[in-house]
Amino acid sequence: MIRHTEISDSDLRNKIRQQKIRLGGNSKLKIYGILRCAAGKRMKRENRVFFTSEQEARQNNYRPCGRCLKIEYKKWKSEFI
């Protein structure tokens, strides 16, 4: 997990281009989603984190975004019903 406040913008762009960063998340809400998600683009920089994989996000106790990862969110939610 990489915090947005701990990485420079140029390093961030390079890691995204190299596919080393694939998902973004909100550290306060513990939600992760794709980088193009409209909900994720609105969050504050100090709350934003990045992941290399869905597995990494899950290991850090983050849940899928209900907007951009609907199928994964439904699977996650069904685990609690």
N, C-alpha and C positions, 0 to 999 in steps of 0.2 A: 504494500500500500504506500502510495506516495501522496503527501499532502501538497496542495497547490501552492501554499505559502512557502514551501521548502524547495521549489524547483523554479528555475528561470523560464521565461516564456519561450526562449529559443530552444532550450533543452526539452521542454514539453513538446513543442512542435516536432522536433527530431524523433523523439520516442514514439509519437503517434504515427509519423511516417514510416518508421521502422517496425511498426506493429508491436512495440514493447508495451504500449498502453492501449487498451481496447475498450475499457469501461470507465465511467465516472461515477462518483457517489457523493452523498451528502453525509458528513460525519455526525451531524446532530440527529438527523432522522434515521440514520442507518439504512439508507436506500441506495441501490446502484442501478445504473441503466446505461444505454448506449450514449456515445458522446454527442450525437446529433439531437438528443431528446430536448424538446422545448422546455420542459420542466427543469431539467438539469442546467440549462443555459441561464436560468434566472437566479440560481442560488449564489450566495455570497462566496467570494474567493476563499475566505478563511474556513468555510464549511466544506469546500470541495476537496475530494480525494480521488485518486486514480488507481485502477487495478489492471493487471495484465490478463486476468482471466476471470470467468464467472466463479470458478472454484476458489480463487483467492478471495473474492468478495464474500462468498459464503463462509469461508474459514474465519473471516473477521466479523461474522454475525450480521452481515448486511442482507436485506431482502430485495428481491427484484422490484423494479418500478412497475406500477400498474398501468402506466400510460404507454411506455415504449417496449416493454417486455411482458405483454399481456399473458401469453401462454405460460411463461415461467412463473409469473405472479399467481396465476390460477393454481398451478401445481404447488407452489409454496403455501398458498392459503388453504388448500385442501388438506395439507398435513396437519392443520390445527382443528379441523372439523370432525 
